[in-house]
Amino acid sequence: RAAAILDYTSPARHRRKSHKHNKSAQSLLNKLIRSNLVNTTNQVEVLQKDPSSPLYSVRSFEELHLKPQLLRGVYGMGFNRPSKIQETALPMMLAEPAQNLIAQSQSGTGKTAAFVLAMLSHVDPNLNHPQCLCVSPTYELALQTGKVIEQMGKHYPEVKLVYAIRGNKLPRGMKLEEQIVIGTPGTMLDWCSKFRFIDPKKIKVFVLDEADVMIATQGHQDQSIRIQRMLPKNCQMLLFSATFEESVWSFAQRIVPEPNIIKLKREEETLDTIKQYYVLCNSKEEKFQALCNIYGGITIAQAMIFCHTRKTAGWLAGELSREGHQVALLSGEMQVEQRAAVIERFRDGKEKVLVTTNVCARGIDVEQVSVVINFDLPVDREGNPDNETYLHRIGRTGRFGKRGLAINMVDSKMSMNILNRIQDHFSK
C-alpha cells in the first residue's frame, strides 16, 4: 500500500466550521474555467411525456438542419459533434410542435450551448420584438450566457440581444425590439409586468437556467413562477439544473408543464476506477508527515488536497511550500476571477499541488490529477458525512476513464466513524 499506515492513540479535537457554500459563485467559476467540454462517460436517461413519440438522438449538428449561419457559429465555437446531453436534448428542443424539457446535467456538458442554439433557431429575425426569455440567478451568470449567445449568433447579426439586469434603465413606455432577453428574475418580471417593455404573450421560448442556484435565493422562485404564468400556453419551457434535489424537482414541475425529462446518470461508476485508502494519524502534524511520506513513496503527476477550513488549508499550503513543493491555494474568500486564475495555473502545470476547501470540489477537470487527498473528511453542518461532496472530491481523479487514487486522513474516532459511514453509503 502506498501510504505509511500510522497507529492512532489519542483522538484529536474535531473542528468544524459552518461553511456557506455559495452556489452562484461556484457556478460562475465553472463557466470561467471551462475551456472545453467535460468528457463524461455518464449515461443519459430520458423520460418522455409521450412514450409513443419517436425519440431520436443525433450524432452530428448537420442532422439538426440548422440555419447555415448558426451551423457556422457552432463550429466557430469549437463544437465538432454534439455532447451527450446535446445529442438527446437538441432534437427535442428544435422539434415542431415545441416540446417542454427539464434537463439535469453537470457543469461543462454543453447545456448552455444547447438552449442558446434552441433560442436562436426559434427566433424570427423579421419580427422586432422579444421572442425568447432566458432567466439566470445572477447578473454575472446572465452575462456568461449572453457571451455564448453572442458567439453562437456571430454570423446571424439580425438577431439582437438585451440584458434585463438591475442598472439597465430604459425609458418608460419603450417597447423592446431585441428578439432575445436575458436577465435576472426580478428585473425580467418588472420588464414584463410593471414597465411592459416586453409583451409576454409574444414569447415563444422561456429558459430557466441554473434552477438549483435560483431556488437558493429568496424570492427568485416566486418571481420565476410569476413570469411563467404570463406566458402563452404554447410557449416552450426549458429548465436546466446541475443537481436534482427534491426542492429543485418540485420547482421544476411547477414551471414546466408536461415535460420531457433528461438526466445524466450519477457519477458513481467513477468509483470503479478509483482506489481508495485511509491513513491513521494522531494529529494535524502527523497527517502532514504522512503526506510527505506519500510524496516520497509514489510518483504523482498533480494532486488535489481538500481541507475543511480556510485556516487548515492556509497552514498546510505554507508547510508544503517550506518542504519545496509548488503549491497553489484556493479558498472561499478569493474573488471568483482570482480562483479561476489559480485553477488555470494549476491546469497549466505551474503548480503541482492544489490545496483547497470545498469551494472547488465540483467541476474542476484537470486531466493530470492522479491523486486526491482528503486531509479532512467532508462533513455537513451537523457533522454528518457529506457523501455527495466526497464523491465530487475524489471524482477529480480517475477522470476520463483513467485510474485514480484517493487517500483519506483519519485522525480520531469521530473521523473513523465518518469514514465507515461513507464506506457503507457507497458499498465500497
Backbone torsions as a table, in degrees:
resi	resn	phi	psi	omega
1	ARG	NA	142.3	-171.4
2	ALA	-65.9	-33.0	-170.5
3	ALA	-94.6	147.3	172.4
4	ALA	-76.6	118.3	-177.6
5	ILE	-88.3	118.3	-176.4
6	LEU	-104.4	141.8	177.0
7	ASP	-69.3	150.5	173.3
8	TYR	-114.1	145.3	178.0
9	THR	-119.1	-67.2	-176.4
10	SER	-100.2	132.6	179.4
11	PRO	-65.2	133.2	175.1
12	ALA	-76.3	153.2	179.3
13	ARG	-66.5	131.4	-177.1
14	HIS	-82.5	121.2	179.0
15	ARG	-104.5	136.0	178.1
16	ARG	-139.8	131.3	-179.3
17	LYS	-123.1	129.3	-178.7
18	SER	-64.3	130.5	-173.0
19	HIS	-120.0	111.9	-179.1
20	LYS	-84.1	112.4	-176.7
21	HIS	-82.4	115.1	-177.3
22	ASN	-86.6	99.3	-173.5
23	LYS	-64.2	-38.9	-176.6
24	SER	-69.5	-36.6	177.4
25	ALA	-64.9	-41.3	178.4
26	GLN	-60.5	-44.2	-177.7
27	SER	-64.7	-42.4	178.6
28	LEU	-64.4	-41.7	178.8
29	LEU	-57.6	-45.7	178.9
30	ASN	-57.6	-40.2	-179.1
31	LYS	-68.9	-38.4	-178.5
32	LEU	-67.9	-35.3	-174.5
33	ILE	-94.2	0.4	-176.5
34	ARG	-78.6	98.2	176.8
35	SER	-91.2	-21.6	176.2
36	ASN	-153.5	175.0	-176.1
37	LEU	-75.1	148.0	172.6
38	VAL	-68.3	131.8	178.7
39	ASN	-87.7	83.8	-173.2
40	THR	-88.2	142.4	175.9
41	THR	-98.5	0.6	-175.5
42	ASN	-65.2	144.0	179.6
43	GLN	-81.4	148.6	177.3
44	VAL	-94.0	131.5	178.4
45	GLU	-109.7	127.8	-175.5
46	VAL	-120.5	129.3	173.7
47	LEU	-119.4	120.2	-177.3
48	GLN	-98.4	147.0	177.6
49	LYS	-68.3	-31.2	177.7
50	ASP	-120.7	97.0	-174.9
51	PRO	-61.5	-17.9	-178.2
52	SER	-85.5	-12.3	-177.2
53	SER	-74.7	143.2	-174.3
54	PRO	-76.7	102.7	177.4
55	LEU	-79.2	134.2	173.7
56	TYR	-131.9	157.8	173.8
57	SER	-123.6	159.5	-174.8
58	VAL	-110.7	151.3	177.8
59	ARG	-104.3	-13.8	-179.7
60	SER	-143.2	158.0	178.9
61	PHE	-70.6	-26.3	178.5
62	GLU	-60.6	-35.8	-177.9
63	GLU	-62.0	-17.4	-177.2
64	LEU	-83.4	-6.6	-179.6
65	HIS	53.4	50.4	179.8
66	LEU	-74.4	160.8	171.8
67	LYS	-61.9	140.7	-176.2
68	PRO	-54.2	-38.4	-178.1
69	GLN	-68.5	-26.9	176.2
70	LEU	-77.2	-37.6	177.4
71	LEU	-61.1	-41.5	176.5
72	ARG	-61.6	-39.7	178.6
73	GLY	-63.6	-42.2	-179.6
74	VAL	-62.6	-50.0	-179.2
75	TYR	-66.4	-33.7	178.8
76	GLY	-63.9	-25.7	179.1
77	MET	-86.1	-0.2	176.6
78	GLY	90.1	9.6	174.7
79	PHE	-83.6	116.6	178.7
80	ASN	-91.6	-37.3	176.4
81	ARG	-145.6	159.0	-176.4
82	PRO	-64.5	144.0	173.8
83	SER	-73.7	173.6	-177.2
84	LYS	-56.2	-46.0	-177.7
85	ILE	-69.6	-35.5	-179.7
86	GLN	-67.9	-37.5	179.7
87	GLU	-52.7	-40.9	-174.9
88	THR	-92.5	-39.1	-173.3
89	ALA	-74.9	-39.5	-173.6
90	LEU	-62.0	-45.4	177.8
91	PRO	-58.4	-36.8	177.7
92	MET	-66.4	-45.3	-175.4
93	MET	-69.3	-27.2	-177.2
94	LEU	-97.2	-2.5	-176.0
95	ALA	-67.0	154.2	170.4
96	GLU	-117.6	132.4	-7.9
97	PRO	-67.1	165.3	-173.7
98	ALA	-59.5	140.4	177.9
99	GLN	-109.7	136.7	174.7
100	ASN	-84.8	151.3	-173.7
101	LEU	-145.7	135.8	166.9
102	ILE	-114.9	122.8	-177.3
103	ALA	-129.1	136.3	178.0
104	GLN	-121.3	122.8	172.4
105	SER	-160.6	154.6	-175.9
106	GLN	-65.6	165.8	177.3
107	SER	-61.6	143.4	174.8
108	GLY	87.0	11.8	-180.0
109	THR	-99.0	2.7	174.0
110	GLY	94.1	18.5	-177.1
111	LYS	-72.4	-35.8	179.0
112	THR	-61.2	-47.7	179.3
113	ALA	-59.6	-35.4	-178.5
114	ALA	-65.6	-49.6	-177.4
115	PHE	-74.5	-26.1	175.0
116	VAL	-65.3	-42.4	178.4
117	LEU	-62.9	-39.0	178.0
118	ALA	-64.0	-45.4	179.9
119	MET	-61.4	-48.5	-178.7
120	LEU	-62.3	-32.6	-179.4
121	SER	-72.5	-33.8	-175.5
122	HIS	-84.5	-15.2	-178.0
123	VAL	-68.9	138.4	169.0
124	ASP	-99.0	108.2	-174.2
125	PRO	-66.7	-14.4	179.8
126	ASN	-80.5	-12.9	-179.8
127	LEU	-102.1	119.2	-176.5
128	ASN	-95.9	68.6	172.7
129	HIS	-155.5	159.4	-178.3
130	PRO	-60.1	131.5	179.2
131	GLN	-123.2	-20.8	180.0
132	CYS	-131.5	131.2	174.5
133	LEU	-114.6	134.2	175.6
134	CYS	-126.9	120.6	-177.4
135	VAL	-105.4	126.9	176.6
136	SER	-119.0	154.1	-175.8
137	PRO	-70.4	-26.9	-178.9
138	THR	-136.9	161.6	178.0
139	TYR	-55.1	-46.5	-176.5
140	GLU	-64.1	-40.3	179.9
141	LEU	-69.2	-34.8	175.9
142	ALA	-61.7	-42.7	179.5
143	LEU	-63.2	-38.8	179.4
144	GLN	-62.9	-43.0	178.0
145	THR	-65.5	-39.2	178.0
146	GLY	-58.5	-38.1	178.3
147	LYS	-62.1	-39.6	179.5
148	VAL	-65.4	-40.8	178.0
149	ILE	-61.6	-43.6	-179.3
150	GLU	-64.4	-41.2	179.6
151	GLN	-66.9	-47.1	-176.1
152	MET	-71.2	-30.1	-179.5
153	GLY	-94.6	16.8	-175.7
154	LYS	-54.5	-38.9	-177.0
155	HIS	-97.7	16.4	-176.3
156	TYR	-131.3	60.7	-170.5
157	PRO	-65.7	-14.9	-180.0
158	GLU	-67.1	-24.1	-179.6
159	VAL	-90.1	124.4	-175.8
160	LYS	-112.5	157.1	-174.3
161	LEU	-127.8	141.5	174.9
162	VAL	-135.7	148.6	-178.4
163	TYR	-101.9	120.8	174.6
164	ALA	-92.3	81.3	-177.3
165	ILE	-133.1	153.4	-179.0
166	ARG	-56.8	133.8	-178.5
167	GLY	102.5	-20.4	176.2
168	ASN	-88.9	83.9	-174.4
169	LYS	-84.7	127.3	178.2
170	LEU	-113.4	150.8	178.2
171	PRO	-64.6	140.5	-179.5
172	ARG	-60.4	146.5	177.7
173	GLY	84.2	-4.6	-178.3
174	MET	-75.2	144.6	172.9
175	LYS	-110.7	128.9	-179.1
176	LEU	-69.0	143.8	176.4
177	GLU	-107.0	-13.8	179.8
178	GLU	-69.2	142.5	-175.9
179	GLN	-82.7	-26.1	-178.6
180	ILE	-119.2	129.2	177.2
181	VAL	-118.6	126.1	178.4
182	ILE	-123.4	134.6	-177.0
183	GLY	-173.8	-170.5	-179.1
184	THR	-95.3	158.2	-170.4
185	PRO	-58.9	-43.6	-176.5
186	GLY	-62.9	-49.7	-179.0
187	THR	-66.6	-41.0	178.9
188	MET	-59.8	-42.2	179.0
189	LEU	-63.3	-44.2	178.4
190	ASP	-60.8	-42.3	-178.3
191	TRP	-66.4	-29.7	179.4
192	CYS	-82.3	-37.6	-171.6
193	SER	-109.3	-58.5	-173.2
194	LYS	-68.6	-51.5	-175.2
195	PHE	-93.8	-17.6	179.5
196	ARG	55.2	37.8	172.8
197	PHE	-70.7	-26.6	-177.2
198	ILE	-118.2	137.0	171.3
199	ASP	-95.0	103.5	-174.2
200	PRO	-61.5	-23.0	-177.8
201	LYS	-70.8	-12.8	-179.2
202	LYS	-100.5	8.4	-176.9
203	ILE	-83.4	131.1	-179.7
204	LYS	-96.9	-35.1	-175.1
205	VAL	-132.5	130.2	175.5
206	PHE	-121.1	117.6	-179.3
207	VAL	-110.6	130.1	173.6
208	LEU	-116.4	108.7	-174.7
209	ASP	-99.6	154.1	175.6
210	GLU	55.4	49.6	-175.6
211	ALA	-58.9	-34.6	-179.6
212	ASP	-67.4	-32.9	175.6
213	VAL	-74.9	-39.2	-178.1
214	MET	-55.0	-48.1	-173.1
215	ILE	-77.4	-7.7	176.2
216	ALA	-77.3	-11.6	-178.5
217	THR	-105.8	127.4	-179.7
218	GLN	-56.3	130.2	173.9
219	GLY	94.5	-30.6	-177.1
220	HIS	-61.7	-38.4	-178.7
221	GLN	-61.1	-49.2	-178.9
222	ASP	-62.9	-43.4	-179.7
223	GLN	-62.9	-42.0	-179.5
224	SER	-62.9	-42.0	179.9
225	ILE	-65.4	-39.0	179.3
226	ARG	-65.2	-38.2	176.3
227	ILE	-63.2	-48.3	-176.8
228	GLN	-57.3	-36.9	-178.0
229	ARG	-68.0	-21.0	179.8
230	MET	-83.2	-13.1	-171.7
231	LEU	-83.3	155.0	-179.0
232	PRO	-67.4	157.1	-177.7
233	LYS	-58.7	-33.3	-176.0
234	ASN	-90.4	9.0	178.3
235	CYS	-71.2	134.8	179.3
236	GLN	-76.9	127.4	-178.9
237	MET	-108.1	123.5	-179.9
238	LEU	-125.7	122.2	-179.3
239	LEU	-123.4	134.5	-177.2
240	PHE	-127.1	142.4	179.1
241	SER	-151.1	144.1	177.9
242	ALA	-77.7	-29.4	179.7
243	THR	-127.7	161.7	-178.5
244	PHE	-129.5	59.7	173.9
245	GLU	-67.4	169.1	-177.5
246	GLU	-57.6	-41.2	-178.5
247	SER	-63.9	-38.8	179.0
248	VAL	-66.9	-41.8	-176.5
249	TRP	-64.3	-43.9	-178.6
250	SER	-68.1	-35.8	176.0
251	PHE	-63.6	-45.7	-179.4
252	ALA	-57.9	-41.3	-177.6
253	GLN	-70.7	-26.6	176.4
254	ARG	-73.7	-31.3	-175.9
255	ILE	-85.3	-37.4	-169.8
256	VAL	-114.4	105.2	178.0
257	PRO	-76.9	146.3	176.7
258	GLU	43.1	60.9	-174.1
259	PRO	-85.2	152.5	155.5
260	ASN	-83.0	149.5	-177.1
261	ILE	-127.2	130.1	175.9
262	ILE	-122.6	128.7	176.6
263	LYS	-128.1	137.8	167.9
264	LEU	-86.4	121.4	-176.6
265	LYS	-60.6	155.5	-172.2
266	ARG	-59.6	158.9	-176.2
267	GLU	-74.8	2.6	-164.5
268	GLU	-61.9	-21.2	177.3
269	GLU	-66.7	-16.1	176.8
270	THR	-61.8	-25.2	-179.6
271	LEU	-62.5	-24.6	-178.5
272	ASP	-66.4	-24.3	-177.5
273	THR	-100.2	2.2	-176.6
274	ILE	-113.1	122.9	174.0
275	LYS	-81.8	131.2	-177.4
276	GLN	-117.8	129.2	-179.9
277	TYR	-129.4	164.5	168.8
278	TYR	-133.0	155.5	-178.8
279	VAL	-124.1	127.7	178.3
280	LEU	-88.3	128.3	-178.5
281	CYS	-135.8	168.4	179.4
282	ASN	-101.3	-25.1	-171.1
283	SER	-156.1	173.7	176.8
284	LYS	-58.9	-42.0	-178.6
285	GLU	-65.2	-38.7	178.8
286	GLU	-67.8	-36.0	175.2
287	LYS	-59.3	-44.1	-179.4
288	PHE	-62.1	-42.0	178.9
289	GLN	-62.0	-41.8	178.5
290	ALA	-61.8	-38.5	178.5
291	LEU	-60.8	-43.7	178.7
292	CYS	-64.7	-37.6	177.6
293	ASN	-63.2	-41.6	179.0
294	ILE	-60.3	-45.1	-179.2
295	TYR	-63.1	-32.7	178.3
296	GLY	-73.7	-24.2	-170.7
297	GLY	-97.9	-20.8	-177.5
298	ILE	-134.3	155.5	177.8
299	THR	-85.3	125.4	-177.9
300	ILE	-119.9	128.0	174.9
301	ALA	-73.0	-70.1	173.8
302	GLN	-140.6	150.6	-176.9
303	ALA	-130.8	148.3	171.1
304	MET	-116.0	132.2	-179.3
305	ILE	-120.0	123.2	-176.3
306	PHE	-102.5	130.9	176.8
307	CYS	-119.6	160.0	-176.9
308	HIS	-81.6	-33.8	-177.5
309	THR	-125.6	160.2	176.6
310	ARG	-61.1	-37.9	-177.4
311	LYS	-60.9	-48.4	179.2
312	THR	-63.4	-43.1	-179.2
313	ALA	-60.0	-43.4	179.8
314	GLY	-63.7	-44.2	178.9
315	TRP	-61.2	-47.3	-176.5
316	LEU	-65.2	-42.2	179.1
317	ALA	-60.4	-40.4	178.6
318	GLY	-63.6	-45.8	-179.4
319	GLU	-63.0	-43.0	-179.9
320	LEU	-65.0	-39.4	178.2
321	SER	-61.2	-42.2	179.7
322	ARG	-63.4	-27.1	177.5
323	GLU	-81.4	-0.9	176.5
324	GLY	94.3	11.1	177.7
325	HIS	-86.4	146.9	174.6
326	GLN	-84.3	111.1	-170.5
327	VAL	-121.5	136.1	171.2
328	ALA	-109.6	144.5	-179.5
329	LEU	-119.9	133.5	-178.1
330	LEU	-130.6	122.0	174.5
331	SER	-149.8	171.8	-165.2
332	GLY	-63.4	-25.4	-175.7
333	GLU	-78.6	-8.4	178.5
334	MET	-72.5	148.6	171.6
335	GLN	-64.7	152.3	-178.5
336	VAL	-57.2	-40.4	-179.2
337	GLU	-65.1	-37.2	177.6
338	GLN	-64.1	-42.7	179.2
339	ARG	-60.9	-43.4	-179.5
340	ALA	-59.3	-39.9	-179.2
341	ALA	-66.0	-40.2	178.4
342	VAL	-62.1	-44.7	-178.2
343	ILE	-64.7	-39.3	177.7
344	GLU	-60.2	-44.0	179.1
345	ARG	-61.5	-42.9	179.9
346	PHE	-64.4	-43.2	179.9
347	ARG	-63.4	-34.6	179.0
348	ASP	-79.1	-1.6	177.2
349	GLY	82.0	11.4	-179.2
350	LYS	-69.9	-30.5	169.6
351	GLU	-121.8	144.7	-177.2
352	LYS	-93.8	-21.1	-176.3
353	VAL	-123.8	132.0	175.1
354	LEU	-114.9	114.2	176.6
355	VAL	-98.2	130.3	-172.5
356	THR	-151.3	159.4	168.2
357	THR	-93.0	-168.3	-175.0
358	ASN	-64.6	-8.7	-174.0
359	VAL	-53.1	-29.3	-175.5
360	CYS	-121.6	30.5	176.4
361	ALA	-66.8	-27.9	-175.4
362	ARG	-105.1	141.6	163.5
363	GLY	80.9	0.4	178.6
364	ILE	-95.0	118.3	-177.8
365	ASP	-116.5	102.7	176.8
366	VAL	-121.2	114.2	-170.3
367	GLU	-60.4	-29.3	-173.8
368	GLN	-81.8	-5.5	-177.8
369	VAL	-67.9	115.7	-178.8
370	SER	-107.3	-18.7	-178.3
371	VAL	-135.3	134.7	170.0
372	VAL	-116.2	130.7	179.1
373	ILE	-118.1	124.8	172.3
374	ASN	-91.1	94.3	177.5
375	PHE	-63.5	-37.5	169.8
376	ASP	-124.0	139.3	177.0
377	LEU	-72.8	146.8	-178.3
378	PRO	-76.3	127.5	175.9
379	VAL	-129.7	156.1	176.7
380	ASP	-85.6	-172.7	-175.4
381	ARG	-63.9	-27.2	179.9
382	GLU	-86.4	-1.8	179.9
383	GLY	86.6	11.7	176.5
384	ASN	-88.0	156.9	179.4
385	PRO	-58.8	134.7	175.6
386	ASP	-99.9	88.5	-173.6
387	ASN	-63.7	-38.9	-178.5
388	GLU	-61.1	-46.7	179.8
389	THR	-65.0	-39.1	178.1
390	TYR	-57.2	-46.7	-179.5
391	LEU	-61.3	-44.8	-179.2
392	HIS	-66.8	-39.0	179.2
393	ARG	-62.3	-56.9	-173.9
394	ILE	-71.1	-19.7	176.2
395	GLY	-69.0	-5.3	175.5
396	ARG	-73.3	-18.7	172.5
397	THR	-106.3	170.5	-177.6
398	GLY	66.7	23.1	179.2
399	ARG	-72.7	158.0	170.8
400	PHE	55.8	34.5	174.8
401	GLY	76.3	3.8	-179.0
402	LYS	-82.9	165.8	176.8
403	ARG	-78.6	146.0	179.8
404	GLY	-135.6	168.0	-179.3
405	LEU	-132.1	130.1	176.7
406	ALA	-122.7	129.4	179.7
407	ILE	-123.0	128.0	-178.5
408	ASN	-107.7	129.7	178.0
409	MET	-91.3	124.2	-177.4
410	VAL	-118.4	121.4	-173.4
411	ASP	-124.6	12.0	179.4
412	SER	-164.0	168.7	175.3
413	LYS	-61.1	-36.0	-178.0
414	MET	-63.9	-45.7	-179.0
415	SER	-72.5	-27.1	174.4
416	MET	-65.5	-39.7	177.4
417	ASN	-62.1	-42.3	179.4
418	ILE	-63.5	-43.6	179.4
419	LEU	-60.6	-43.2	179.3
420	ASN	-62.0	-38.1	179.9
421	ARG	-70.4	-35.3	175.7
422	ILE	-64.8	-43.0	178.9
423	GLN	-58.6	-45.8	178.7
424	ASP	-62.5	-41.5	-176.8
425	HIS	-60.4	-44.2	-176.8
426	PHE	-92.3	-2.7	-177.7
427	SER	51.3	42.9	179.7
428	LYS	-128.8	NA	NA
